[in-house]
Structure formats: C-alpha cells, structure tokens
C-alpha cells in the first residue's frame, strides 16, 4: 500500500482541529462533457447504485452516460449564474458564515474545509489540506440532515478511503445526522414563517425530500423514517393540523420503485382535490441546487400550475442563513467536546486564537 507523507507537526504549538463539511457535488460547468464527468463519478459509486458492477457498468457507460448528459445540461444552464454553480456558490457563503459562527465557540485553533462527494474540491483534497494545516483531530460533517447510506454512507467511504493511505492518522469523529435537533427544526420553522410573512400563507405545506429506491428502505436504510420525523417536528412547530401538510419524495431515477408518494405526481393531483395554493420546502438540502431550483421551482411548479393550481411558493434552502450556520456550528462544537475544553483548551489559552479557514 502506498502511504502519503505526513506533515511536520511541531509539538511546541497548539494542536489544531480540522473540520470537514461535505456536500453532494456539482458539475464544473453546465456543458454536457462536465455533466457527463459528474454523472460518471456519482453513478459509479456503489453507495448510489447498489447493483452488481457486471450488470450496472455496461448500462451506465453504454446507455446512460451517452444520452443523459445532453438532457440534463440544459437544466443546469437554467440555474447557472455568472458566479457559476448555485450549489458551489451557496456552499462558499455557508462556509464563511460557519467559520464566523464557530470562532467564538472553539477554544482551540481550527481549520475549516468544504468538500464535494462528486466534484471539486474532493474529499481527499480537502482532507489533505486539513492535514497540511496541522490538524491532528478532525470532525466530519456530512451536510445531509437525514442519514442515508447513499449520501452520509458515501462520505464515510470516501473519508476512510483517503485515510487508508495516511501513516499518521488523526483522531476522527463523524456527525451522522441532525434531522431532529431542535436548532435545525427551529431554523426550518423560521424559514417557512419568514416566507409566509413576506409572501402570504398558503393552504398546504408540501415537505419534499430526495427519494431513494424503495428496496434500500426494506434492506434497512433508516432514511425514510428520519425524513418522516423531520417533517412531523416541523409541522408541529408550525402548528399545522392534519391535512395542512404532507410528505413526498422527488428526483426519481430509473424504472424501479422509489419512496412514495412522488412529489410531482402529488402536486399535479392537488388542484383536482381543491388545493390550489401550496408552499413547498425541501429540508434535506442544506443549500439550493438543481433538485430545488430547477426540479422543484420550475418543473414541479409547472406541473402544479398546468393542473389548475393558482399559487406555488418555494421556500429556499437554509443556505447561508445565520441560524443555519449557528446550528451547524453547535453540532460541531458538541462533537469537539473533550478536544477543546480539556487538552486543546489548555494549549490554546496561552496563545492568540487562530481561526484560519
């Protein structure tokens, strides 16, 4: 096995905590070639598609990758800004907000890096930057509030794959989920309440999560249950009654059954049941991306309005809202307990606080 070189840690300086926040990823551009590269990385991951490689890879490289990028690239072009990918842009804003929120909570020097499962910067690259900064203890925060093998599990895999080549391994802590943390639910509640104050309340709140194949649930993935709990807690905080809210799943891919009910089918059927004004929120997405800005706020909006809907409101993801940064900082600080308050705090007390990011 090839081992990477380890940095020259100076034992006479305070130890540094490394923080790695990981999101899903985005193409480098909306050009079909970059979309293809992004899809190839994502769909080749065993966590994302749990089919035998001898069956799946010929399908992926023979049918999906030659055809699908050309259909998806125009969707990315609709949401691409002058600054580039909305997901990357919002992630950078969140990174800055998170660093500011962490600074007064940490009692030791820290370095903060963001990474993408399927994009740049990669998990491996960001871990190497943390190591180069002197981080000997690392906390990993997957930006997926509801644990799922296809997302959080993939973060575990990529972190461990990189560390397998390190000679000097850091202490490591993972934040597996925060789907029912009070600060998270409160941040969601406030985002909906603020939207309603600005735009007016609708008759129904649709809470849409990214879907997964139904067989993953039957094989033991807890994602469905985590989503249901998040939705229930949010509805309770908003004082919604039965019939005023519902849970659906979006982004179905392939011919197999995915978690139901499907978001687009539910929205298309609402006007026929007398629900002609709806608010949609997607709590599983830390920042806005293709699945929220184009799939929900364009495709699903169109399906609802064509079916007779009259008013469609989309509540943006938490993005870089102060309360989002604060809740993530709180999760990180709690997982650093013992690192900052005991050993690291003693070293840091003798030196000016360094919060480089």
VENUR-V245928 format. One record per residue. N is the residue number from 1. RES is the residue in one small letter. PSI is psi in whole degrees, 0 to 359 (none if undefined). OMEGA is omega in whole degrees, -180 to 180 (NA if undefined). BURIAL is b if it has 9 or more other C-alpha atoms within 8 Angstrom, else e. Layout:
BEGIN
N_RES_PSI_OMEGA_BURIAL ; N_RES_PSI_OMEGA_BURIAL
END
This chain:
BEGIN
1_x_139_179_e ; 2_x_127_178_e ; 3_x_134_179_e ; 4_x_155_177_e ; 5_x_148_178_e ; 6_x_148_180_e ; 7_x_163_180_e ; 8_x_90_180_e ; 9_x_133_178_e ; 10_x_118_-174_e ; 11_x_351_-179_e ; 12_x_9_178_e ; 13_x_162_180_e ; 14_x_140_175_b ; 15_x_151_-177_b ; 16_x_140_175_b ; 17_x_132_175_b ; 18_x_138_179_b ; 19_x_123_-180_b ; 20_x_114_175_b ; 21_x_132_-172_b ; 22_x_127_174_b ; 23_x_182_-170_b ; 24_x_304_179_b ; 25_x_170_-176_b ; 26_x_151_173_b ; 27_x_158_177_b ; 28_x_335_178_b ; 29_x_168_177_e ; 30_x_8_178_b ; 31_x_142_-178_e ; 32_x_323_-179_b ; 33_x_322_179_e ; 34_x_326_175_b ; 35_x_319_179_b ; 36_x_316_-180_b ; 37_x_318_179_b ; 38_x_313_180_b ; 39_x_322_-180_b ; 40_x_315_179_b ; 41_x_315_-176_b ; 42_x_309_-172_b ; 43_x_349_175_b ; 44_x_351_-179_b ; 45_x_128_-180_e ; 46_x_335_178_e ; 47_x_328_-177_b ; 48_x_314_179_b ; 49_x_108_-175_e ; 50_x_59_176_e ; 51_x_154_176_e ; 52_x_136_-176_e ; 53_x_324_-180_e ; 54_x_333_177_e ; 55_x_316_-170_e ; 56_x_316_-173_b ; 57_x_320_175_b ; 58_x_324_177_b ; 59_x_315_-178_b ; 60_x_308_-174_b ; 61_x_339_-179_b ; 62_x_334_-175_b ; 63_x_311_-172_b ; 64_x_307_-176_b ; 65_x_328_175_b ; 66_x_336_-172_e ; 67_x_316_-170_e ; 68_x_321_180_b ; 69_x_323_179_b ; 70_x_334_178_e ; 71_x_331_-176_e ; 72_x_329_-178_b ; 73_x_317_178_b ; 74_x_330_178_b ; 75_x_318_177_b ; 76_x_323_-179_b ; 77_x_329_179_e ; 78_x_326_-173_e ; 79_x_352_-178_b ; 80_x_138_180_b ; 81_x_177_178_e ; 82_x_335_179_e ; 83_x_350_179_e ; 84_x_215_-177_b ; 85_x_128_177_b ; 86_x_321_-180_b ; 87_x_316_180_b ; 88_x_319_-180_b ; 89_x_313_-180_b ; 90_x_326_178_b ; 91_x_321_178_b ; 92_x_320_177_b ; 93_x_318_179_b ; 94_x_322_178_b ; 95_x_314_179_b ; 96_x_317_179_e ; 97_x_321_-180_b ; 98_x_318_178_b ; 99_x_317_180_b ; 100_x_322_-180_e ; 101_x_330_180_b ; 102_x_326_-171_b ; 103_x_310_-179_e ; 104_x_350_-177_e ; 105_x_335_-174_e ; 106_x_134_-180_b ; 107_x_23_179_b ; 108_x_158_175_b ; 109_x_144_178_b ; 110_x_155_173_b ; 111_x_138_-177_b ; 112_x_126_176_b ; 113_x_143_172_b ; 114_x_148_179_b ; 115_x_164_178_b ; 116_x_137_175_b ; 117_x_318_-175_b ; 118_x_70_-178_b ; 119_x_190_-178_b ; 120_x_141_-5_e ; 121_x_147_-179_b ; 122_x_166_177_b ; 123_x_316_-179_b ; 124_x_315_-179_b ; 125_x_318_-178_e ; 126_x_322_175_b ; 127_x_320_179_b ; 128_x_324_177_e ; 129_x_322_177_b ; 130_x_318_178_b ; 131_x_316_-180_b ; 132_x_333_179_e ; 133_x_349_-180_e ; 134_x_10_-179_b ; 135_x_122_177_b ; 136_x_354_175_b ; 137_x_130_-173_b ; 138_x_133_172_b ; 139_x_132_-177_b ; 140_x_127_-180_b ; 141_x_98_170_b ; 142_x_130_-177_b ; 143_x_51_178_b ; 144_x_100_-173_b ; 145_x_323_-179_b ; 146_x_119_-179_b ; 147_x_137_174_b ; 148_x_139_179_b ; 149_x_327_-177_b ; 150_x_345_-179_e ; 151_x_290_179_b ; 152_x_318_178_b ; 153_x_324_179_b ; 154_x_327_176_b ; 155_x_313_177_b ; 156_x_312_-177_e ; 157_x_312_-175_e ; 158_x_324_176_b ; 159_x_312_-178_b ; 160_x_326_178_e ; 161_x_320_178_e ; 162_x_315_-177_b ; 163_x_339_178_e ; 164_x_339_-180_e ; 165_x_5_-180_b ; 166_x_139_176_b ; 167_x_315_-180_e ; 168_x_102_-176_e ; 169_x_139_177_e ; 170_x_160_165_e ; 171_x_143_-171_e ; 172_x_135_175_e ; 173_x_138_178_e ; 174_x_141_170_e ; 175_x_103_-171_b ; 176_x_328_-176_e ; 177_x_165_174_b ; 178_x_34_-171_b ; 179_x_336_-177_b ; 180_x_14_179_b ; 181_x_135_-177_e ; 182_x_322_-179_e ; 183_x_325_178_e ; 184_x_313_180_b ; 185_x_320_179_b ; 186_x_322_178_b ; 187_x_319_176_b ; 188_x_315_-179_b ; 189_x_314_-178_b ; 190_x_325_179_e ; 191_x_320_178_b ; 192_x_314_-178_b ; 193_x_319_179_b ; 194_x_319_178_e ; 195_x_318_179_b ; 196_x_324_177_b ; 197_x_324_-177_e ; 198_x_326_-171_e ; 199_x_354_-178_e ; 200_x_145_-178_e ; 201_x_149_176_e ; 202_x_171_-177_b ; 203_x_329_-173_e ; 204_x_143_173_b ; 205_x_119_177_b ; 206_x_123_-177_b ; 207_x_106_-172_b ; 208_x_130_177_b ; 209_x_155_174_b ; 210_x_138_-178_e ; 211_x_167_170_b ; 212_x_159_176_e ; 213_x_139_-177_b ; 214_x_327_-178_b ; 215_x_334_177_e ; 216_x_319_178_b ; 217_x_315_-179_b ; 218_x_339_178_e ; 219_x_3_173_e ; 220_x_2_178_e ; 221_x_128_-176_b ; 222_x_4_-171_b ; 223_x_313_-178_b ; 224_x_315_-178_b ; 225_x_322_179_e ; 226_x_318_179_b ; 227_x_315_-179_b ; 228_x_321_-180_b ; 229_x_316_177_b ; 230_x_313_-178_b ; 231_x_316_-179_b ; 232_x_315_180_e ; 233_x_320_178_b ; 234_x_315_179_b ; 235_x_320_179_b ; 236_x_318_-180_e ; 237_x_330_178_b ; 238_x_0_180_e ; 239_x_38_179_e ; 240_x_145_179_b ; 241_x_166_177_e ; 242_x_135_-178_e ; 243_x_346_180_e ; 244_x_356_-180_b ; 245_x_158_178_b ; 246_x_163_-179_e ; 247_x_135_177_b ; 248_x_173_-178_b ; 249_x_138_-173_b ; 250_x_182_170_b ; 251_x_39_178_e ; 252_x_142_-180_e ; 253_x_128_177_e ; 254_x_176_-173_e ; 255_x_348_-175_e ; 256_x_164_178_e ; 257_x_133_175_e ; 258_x_175_179_b ; 259_x_135_178_b ; 260_x_163_-1_e ; 261_x_154_-180_b ; 262_x_138_-176_b ; 263_x_310_-174_b ; 264_x_324_178_b ; 265_x_321_179_e ; 266_x_315_-180_b ; 267_x_320_180_b ; 268_x_335_-179_b ; 269_x_348_-176_b ; 270_x_312_-179_b ; 271_x_325_178_b ; 272_x_340_178_e ; 273_x_9_176_e ; 274_x_3_179_e ; 275_x_100_-174_b ; 276_x_2_174_b ; 277_x_129_-172_b ; 278_x_146_171_b ; 279_x_135_-180_b ; 280_x_134_175_b ; 281_x_146_-178_b ; 282_x_85_-172_b ; 283_x_344_-178_b ; 284_x_351_-178_b ; 285_x_117_-179_b ; 286_x_322_177_b ; 287_x_158_-178_b ; 288_x_148_-174_b ; 289_x_192_-179_b ; 290_x_318_-175_b ; 291_x_339_177_b ; 292_x_312_-173_b ; 293_x_325_-179_b ; 294_x_309_-177_b ; 295_x_312_-178_b ; 296_x_305_-169_b ; 297_x_355_175_b ; 298_x_294_-176_b ; 299_x_309_-177_b ; 300_x_325_175_b ; 301_x_314_-180_b ; 302_x_317_179_e ; 303_x_320_180_b ; 304_x_313_-177_b ; 305_x_322_179_b ; 306_x_334_179_e ; 307_x_0_179_b ; 308_x_6_177_b ; 309_x_155_-177_b ; 310_x_334_-178_e ; 311_x_126_-178_e ; 312_x_122_179_b ; 313_x_129_175_e ; 314_x_127_177_b ; 315_x_117_-178_b ; 316_x_158_174_b ; 317_x_167_-178_b ; 318_x_332_175_b ; 319_x_230_-177_b ; 320_x_25_177_b ; 321_x_144_-179_b ; 322_x_321_-179_e ; 323_x_332_176_e ; 324_x_312_178_b ; 325_x_321_-179_b ; 326_x_318_-178_b ; 327_x_323_177_b ; 328_x_320_178_b ; 329_x_322_178_b ; 330_x_319_177_b ; 331_x_316_-179_b ; 332_x_314_-179_b ; 333_x_320_180_b ; 334_x_323_-179_e ; 335_x_349_176_b ; 336_x_3_-179_b ; 337_x_138_-176_e ; 338_x_326_175_e ; 339_x_313_-173_b ; 340_x_323_-171_b ; 341_x_338_-176_b ; 342_x_275_-173_e ; 343_x_306_-175_b ; 344_x_324_-179_b ; 345_x_324_179_b ; 346_x_320_178_b ; 347_x_317_-173_b ; 348_x_334_-176_b ; 349_x_334_-178_e ; 350_x_358_-175_e ; 351_x_154_173_e ; 352_x_144_-179_e ; 353_x_129_178_e ; 354_x_118_-177_e ; 355_x_42_-178_b ; 356_x_141_180_e ; 357_x_none_NA_e
END
